[in-house]
Amino acid sequence: MPFDKHLEFLSKINIIIFNHNRQQGMGNIITLLGFGKKVYVRSDVTCWKMFEEKGIKLFDIKKEIDLRSIDKRVIEMNKKTLKNFFSGDIIKSMEDDF
């Protein structure tokens, strides 16, 4: 699938559940959070702790799944925090270090 079509597909998702028992789909998780989507992940995978430490709100698949929309304040906080850690400039500067 071409990248632009993939992004278009992701943008149409409202709530997504990643029930992997190991870290998978980081690019999709970051993209979906950036789109303001509600992302459920298992709290026992490594990416959960990383997002939690950065103050990015995920939802725990091990708890009750709530199909209501995510609070707009949480969306804005996630977007702002994601830009601080995963923007193109930040990633490029990290690549320059290696």
TIRO-2110 file (N, C-alpha, C; in Angstrom, 1 decimal):
// TIRO-2110
0.9, -1.2, 0.0, N, 1, A
0.0, 0.0, 0.0, CA, 1, A
0.9, 1.2, 0.0, C, 1, A
0.7, 2.2, -0.9, N, 2, A
1.5, 3.4, -0.9, CA, 2, A
1.3, 4.2, 0.5, C, 2, A
2.4, 4.8, 0.9, N, 3, A
2.4, 5.5, 2.2, CA, 3, A
1.2, 6.5, 2.4, C, 3, A
0.9, 7.3, 1.3, N, 4, A
-0.1, 8.3, 1.5, CA, 4, A
-1.5, 7.6, 1.7, C, 4, A
-1.7, 6.4, 1.0, N, 5, A
-2.9, 5.7, 1.2, CA, 5, A
-3.0, 5.0, 2.6, C, 5, A
-1.8, 4.6, 3.1, N, 6, A
-1.7, 4.1, 4.4, CA, 6, A
-2.1, 5.1, 5.5, C, 6, A
-1.6, 6.3, 5.3, N, 7, A
-1.9, 7.4, 6.2, CA, 7, A
-3.4, 7.8, 6.2, C, 7, A
-3.9, 7.8, 5.0, N, 8, A
-5.4, 8.0, 4.8, CA, 8, A
-6.2, 7.0, 5.5, C, 8, A
-5.8, 5.7, 5.4, N, 9, A
-6.5, 4.6, 6.1, CA, 9, A
-6.4, 4.8, 7.6, C, 9, A
-5.2, 5.1, 8.1, N, 10, A
-5.1, 5.3, 9.6, CA, 10, A
-5.9, 6.5, 10.1, C, 10, A
-6.0, 7.5, 9.3, N, 11, A
-6.7, 8.7, 9.7, CA, 11, A
-8.2, 8.4, 9.9, C, 11, A
-8.7, 7.4, 9.3, N, 12, A
-10.2, 7.0, 9.4, CA, 12, A
-10.5, 6.2, 10.6, C, 12, A
-9.5, 5.7, 11.3, N, 13, A
-9.7, 4.9, 12.5, CA, 13, A
-10.0, 5.8, 13.7, C, 13, A
-10.9, 5.4, 14.5, N, 14, A
-11.2, 6.2, 15.7, CA, 14, A
-10.6, 5.6, 17.0, C, 14, A
-10.7, 4.3, 17.1, N, 15, A
-10.1, 3.6, 18.2, CA, 15, A
-9.4, 2.3, 17.7, C, 15, A
-8.2, 2.1, 18.2, N, 16, A
-7.5, 0.9, 17.8, CA, 16, A
-7.0, 0.1, 19.0, C, 16, A
-6.9, -1.2, 18.8, N, 17, A
-6.4, -2.1, 19.9, CA, 17, A
-5.2, -2.8, 19.4, C, 17, A
-4.1, -2.6, 20.1, N, 18, A
-2.9, -3.4, 19.8, CA, 18, A
-2.7, -4.4, 20.9, C, 18, A
-3.1, -5.6, 20.8, N, 19, A
-3.0, -6.6, 21.8, CA, 19, A
-1.8, -7.5, 21.7, C, 19, A
-0.7, -6.9, 21.2, N, 20, A
0.5, -7.7, 21.0, CA, 20, A
1.1, -8.0, 22.4, C, 20, A
1.8, -9.1, 22.5, N, 21, A
2.5, -9.4, 23.8, CA, 21, A
3.9, -9.0, 23.7, C, 21, A
4.3, -8.2, 22.7, N, 22, A
5.6, -7.6, 22.6, CA, 22, A
5.5, -6.4, 21.7, C, 22, A
6.5, -5.6, 21.7, N, 23, A
6.4, -4.3, 21.0, CA, 23, A
6.3, -4.5, 19.5, C, 23, A
5.2, -4.0, 18.9, N, 24, A
5.0, -4.0, 17.5, CA, 24, A
4.2, -2.8, 17.1, C, 24, A
4.4, -2.3, 15.9, N, 25, A
3.5, -1.3, 15.4, CA, 25, A
3.8, 0.1, 15.9, C, 25, A
5.1, 0.4, 16.3, N, 26, A
5.4, 1.7, 16.9, CA, 26, A
5.1, 2.8, 15.9, C, 26, A
5.4, 2.7, 14.7, N, 27, A
5.2, 3.7, 13.7, CA, 27, A
3.7, 4.0, 13.6, C, 27, A
2.9, 3.0, 13.6, N, 28, A
1.4, 3.1, 13.5, CA, 28, A
0.9, 3.7, 14.8, C, 28, A
1.4, 3.3, 15.9, N, 29, A
0.9, 3.8, 17.2, CA, 29, A
1.2, 5.3, 17.3, C, 29, A
2.4, 5.7, 16.9, N, 30, A
2.8, 7.1, 17.0, CA, 30, A
1.9, 7.9, 16.0, C, 30, A
1.8, 7.4, 14.8, N, 31, A
0.9, 8.1, 13.8, CA, 31, A
-0.5, 8.3, 14.3, C, 31, A
-1.1, 7.2, 14.8, N, 32, A
-2.5, 7.3, 15.3, CA, 32, A
-2.6, 8.2, 16.5, C, 32, A
-1.7, 8.2, 17.4, N, 33, A
-1.7, 9.2, 18.5, CA, 33, A
-1.6, 10.6, 18.0, C, 33, A
-0.8, 10.8, 17.0, N, 34, A
-0.6, 12.1, 16.3, CA, 34, A
-1.9, 12.6, 15.6, C, 34, A
-2.7, 11.6, 15.2, N, 35, A
-4.0, 11.9, 14.6, CA, 35, A
-5.1, 12.1, 15.6, C, 35, A
-4.7, 11.9, 16.9, N, 36, A
-5.7, 12.1, 18.0, CA, 36, A
-6.6, 10.9, 18.2, C, 36, A
-6.1, 9.8, 17.9, N, 37, A
-6.9, 8.6, 18.0, CA, 37, A
-6.7, 7.9, 19.4, C, 37, A
-7.7, 7.1, 19.8, N, 38, A
-7.6, 6.4, 21.0, CA, 38, A
-6.9, 5.1, 20.8, C, 38, A
-5.8, 4.9, 21.4, N, 39, A
-4.9, 3.7, 21.2, CA, 39, A
-4.9, 2.9, 22.5, C, 39, A
-5.3, 1.6, 22.3, N, 40, A
-5.2, 0.7, 23.4, CA, 40, A
-4.0, -0.2, 23.2, C, 40, A
-3.2, -0.4, 24.2, N, 41, A
-2.0, -1.2, 24.2, CA, 41, A
-1.9, -2.0, 25.5, C, 41, A
-1.3, -3.1, 25.4, N, 42, A
-1.1, -3.9, 26.7, CA, 42, A
-0.1, -3.1, 27.6, C, 42, A
-0.4, -3.0, 28.8, N, 43, A
0.5, -2.3, 29.7, CA, 43, A
1.8, -3.0, 30.1, C, 43, A
1.9, -4.3, 29.6, N, 44, A
3.1, -5.0, 29.9, CA, 44, A
4.1, -5.1, 28.7, C, 44, A
3.9, -4.3, 27.7, N, 45, A
4.9, -4.2, 26.6, CA, 45, A
5.8, -3.0, 26.8, C, 45, A
7.0, -3.1, 26.2, N, 46, A
8.0, -2.0, 26.5, CA, 46, A
7.5, -0.6, 26.1, C, 46, A
6.8, -0.5, 25.0, N, 47, A
6.4, 0.8, 24.5, CA, 47, A
5.5, 1.5, 25.5, C, 47, A
4.7, 0.7, 26.2, N, 48, A
3.8, 1.4, 27.2, CA, 48, A
4.6, 2.2, 28.2, C, 48, A
5.7, 1.7, 28.7, N, 49, A
6.4, 2.4, 29.7, CA, 49, A
7.1, 3.6, 29.1, C, 49, A
7.6, 3.5, 27.9, N, 50, A
8.2, 4.7, 27.2, CA, 50, A
7.2, 5.8, 27.0, C, 50, A
6.0, 5.5, 26.5, N, 51, A
5.0, 6.5, 26.3, CA, 51, A
4.6, 7.1, 27.7, C, 51, A
4.4, 6.3, 28.7, N, 52, A
4.0, 6.7, 30.0, CA, 52, A
5.1, 7.7, 30.6, C, 52, A
6.3, 7.4, 30.4, N, 53, A
7.4, 8.2, 30.9, CA, 53, A
7.4, 9.6, 30.2, C, 53, A
7.0, 9.6, 29.0, N, 54, A
7.0, 10.9, 28.2, CA, 54, A
5.7, 11.6, 28.4, C, 54, A
4.7, 11.1, 29.2, N, 55, A
3.5, 11.7, 29.4, CA, 55, A
2.4, 11.6, 28.3, C, 55, A
2.6, 10.6, 27.5, N, 56, A
1.7, 10.3, 26.4, CA, 56, A
0.7, 9.3, 26.9, C, 56, A
-0.6, 9.7, 26.7, N, 57, A
-1.7, 8.9, 27.2, CA, 57, A
-2.1, 7.7, 26.2, C, 57, A
-1.9, 6.5, 26.7, N, 58, A
-2.4, 5.3, 26.0, CA, 58, A
-3.5, 4.7, 26.9, C, 58, A
-4.2, 3.8, 26.4, N, 59, A
-5.2, 3.1, 27.2, CA, 59, A
-4.9, 1.6, 27.3, C, 59, A
-5.1, 1.1, 28.5, N, 60, A
-4.6, -0.3, 28.8, CA, 60, A
-5.7, -1.3, 28.3, C, 60, A
-5.2, -2.2, 27.5, N, 61, A
-6.1, -3.3, 26.9, CA, 61, A
-6.5, -4.2, 28.1, C, 61, A
-5.7, -4.3, 29.1, N, 62, A
-6.1, -5.2, 30.3, CA, 62, A
-7.2, -4.6, 31.1, C, 62, A
-7.6, -3.4, 30.9, N, 63, A
-8.7, -2.8, 31.6, CA, 63, A
-9.9, -2.8, 30.7, C, 63, A
-11.0, -2.3, 31.3, N, 64, A
-12.2, -2.2, 30.5, CA, 64, A
-12.0, -1.3, 29.2, C, 64, A
-12.5, -1.8, 28.1, N, 65, A
-12.4, -1.0, 26.9, CA, 65, A
-13.6, 0.0, 26.8, C, 65, A
-13.3, 1.2, 26.7, N, 66, A
-14.4, 2.3, 26.6, CA, 66, A
-14.4, 2.8, 25.2, C, 66, A
-15.5, 2.7, 24.5, N, 67, A
-15.6, 3.1, 23.1, CA, 67, A
-16.0, 4.5, 22.9, C, 67, A
-16.1, 5.3, 24.0, N, 68, A
-16.3, 6.7, 23.9, CA, 68, A
-15.1, 7.4, 23.4, C, 68, A
-15.3, 8.6, 22.8, N, 69, A
-14.2, 9.4, 22.2, CA, 69, A
-13.2, 9.8, 23.3, C, 69, A
-12.0, 10.0, 22.9, N, 70, A
-11.0, 10.5, 23.8, CA, 70, A
-11.2, 11.9, 24.1, C, 70, A
-10.9, 12.4, 25.3, N, 71, A
-11.1, 13.8, 25.7, CA, 71, A
-10.2, 14.7, 24.8, C, 71, A
-10.7, 15.8, 24.4, N, 72, A
-9.9, 16.7, 23.5, CA, 72, A
-8.7, 17.2, 24.2, C, 72, A
-8.7, 17.4, 25.5, N, 73, A
-7.5, 17.8, 26.2, CA, 73, A
-6.4, 16.8, 26.1, C, 73, A
-6.8, 15.5, 26.2, N, 74, A
-5.8, 14.4, 26.1, CA, 74, A
-5.2, 14.4, 24.7, C, 74, A
-6.1, 14.6, 23.7, N, 75, A
-5.6, 14.6, 22.3, CA, 75, A
-4.6, 15.7, 22.1, C, 75, A
-4.9, 16.9, 22.6, N, 76, A
-3.9, 18.0, 22.4, CA, 76, A
-2.6, 17.8, 23.2, C, 76, A
-2.7, 17.2, 24.4, N, 77, A
-1.5, 16.9, 25.2, CA, 77, A
-0.7, 15.9, 24.5, C, 77, A
-1.3, 14.8, 24.0, N, 78, A
-0.6, 13.8, 23.2, CA, 78, A
0.1, 14.4, 22.0, C, 78, A
-0.6, 15.2, 21.2, N, 79, A
0.0, 15.8, 20.0, CA, 79, A
1.2, 16.6, 20.3, C, 79, A
1.0, 17.5, 21.3, N, 80, A
2.1, 18.4, 21.7, CA, 80, A
3.3, 17.6, 22.2, C, 80, A
3.1, 16.6, 23.0, N, 81, A
4.2, 15.8, 23.5, CA, 81, A
4.9, 15.0, 22.4, C, 81, A
4.1, 14.4, 21.5, N, 82, A
4.6, 13.7, 20.4, CA, 82, A
5.5, 14.5, 19.5, C, 82, A
5.1, 15.8, 19.3, N, 83, A
5.9, 16.7, 18.5, CA, 83, A
7.3, 16.9, 19.1, C, 83, A
7.3, 16.9, 20.5, N, 84, A
8.6, 17.1, 21.2, CA, 84, A
9.5, 16.0, 21.1, C, 84, A
9.0, 14.8, 20.9, N, 85, A
9.8, 13.6, 20.9, CA, 85, A
9.9, 12.9, 19.5, C, 85, A
9.0, 13.1, 18.6, N, 86, A
9.0, 12.4, 17.4, CA, 86, A
8.8, 13.2, 16.1, C, 86, A
9.1, 14.5, 16.2, N, 87, A
9.0, 15.4, 15.0, CA, 87, A
10.2, 15.0, 14.1, C, 87, A
10.0, 15.4, 12.8, N, 88, A
11.0, 15.1, 11.8, CA, 88, A
12.4, 15.7, 12.2, C, 88, A
12.4, 16.9, 12.7, N, 89, A
13.6, 17.5, 13.1, CA, 89, A
14.3, 16.8, 14.2, C, 89, A
13.5, 16.3, 15.2, N, 90, A
14.1, 15.6, 16.3, CA, 90, A
14.7, 14.3, 15.8, C, 90, A
13.9, 13.6, 15.0, N, 91, A
14.4, 12.3, 14.5, CA, 91, A
15.7, 12.5, 13.6, C, 91, A
15.7, 13.5, 12.8, N, 92, A
16.9, 13.8, 12.0, CA, 92, A
18.1, 14.1, 12.9, C, 92, A
17.9, 14.9, 13.9, N, 93, A
19.0, 15.2, 14.8, CA, 93, A
19.5, 13.9, 15.5, C, 93, A
18.6, 13.0, 15.8, N, 94, A
19.0, 11.7, 16.4, CA, 94, A
19.8, 10.9, 15.4, C, 94, A
19.4, 10.9, 14.2, N, 95, A
20.1, 10.2, 13.1, CA, 95, A
21.5, 10.7, 12.9, C, 95, A
21.6, 12.0, 13.1, N, 96, A
22.9, 12.7, 12.9, CA, 96, A
23.9, 12.3, 14.0, C, 96, A
23.4, 11.8, 15.1, N, 97, A
24.3, 11.4, 16.2, CA, 97, A
24.9, 10.0, 16.0, C, 97, A
24.3, 9.3, 15.1, N, 98, A
24.7, 7.9, 14.9, CA, 98, A
25.5, 7.7, 13.6, C, 98, A
END
